[in-house]
Amino acid sequence: MSHTAGTGTGIRRAQKQKTRQALLDAALLLLEEQSLSSLGLREVTRAVGVAPAAFYRHFRDTADLGVALVDEALGSLHETLRTTLATTGDSGERIAAAVELIADLVHGYPAHVRFIVRERHGGVRRVREAIGGQLDLFVREVADELARQPESRGWDRDDLLMLAGLYVDHMVMTASAFLAVGPDREPRDGELGERAAQERAAQDRGEYERVARTARRQLRLVALGRRHWLD
């Protein structure tokens, strides 16, 4: 009897988690074309095929859903970023690894990245604060990692946090630049057929590399300034 009850509880829990994820996925898709402040919960529940009342079993309101999307988009990146920053090798290798990380993130999760870029200064305060909190945590973690590097010998904590803030801001700026040239942008008139698709793909690769090259050069400039900061 207890085993049956436990099985039923597990099934209900799994179904609840499945519905919650479906709401998050539907909201993310709808947010491709609008801001969170204009998103209605009925739009989300209609897309999932559940009653509006079901929304409140998972989120208090759309702002609460937005905060969950922030955690989904950024929460798992902290370990990845620390690993990238701890990459052995010279400054050039660390710069290349950092830019590749951002490019891979945008390529793999464009909707999540677009949501963060748009809502970082959007109209929903709780979501702005959630994004700001995650980025502030990134800054502290980057500063901790920078402090371990020989180039930071003699730096005080405030200067390390300032440098880390530059890196995190650059990460967001570069992600936005990759989004702007990504393959999911709106097609231009006349770009139809296999030949046009091939030309478009080649153009996208060229523009992606241009963004990556610019990002690497910018980070090299920051690294150069870092070496001479205490002169």
Secondary structure, DSSP 8 states (H G I E B T S, - for coil): -HHHHHHHHHHHHHHHHHHHHHHHHHHHHHTTSS-GGG--HHHHHHHHT--HHHHTTT-SSHHHHHHHHHHHHHTTHHHHHHHHHT--S-HHHHHHHHHHHHHHHHHH-HHHHHHHHHHTTSS-HHHHHHHHHHHHHHHHHHHHHHHTSGGGTT--HHHHHHHHHHHHHHHHHHHHHHHHTSTTS---TT--HHHHHHHHHHHHHHHHHHHHHHHHHHHHHHHHHHHTTT-
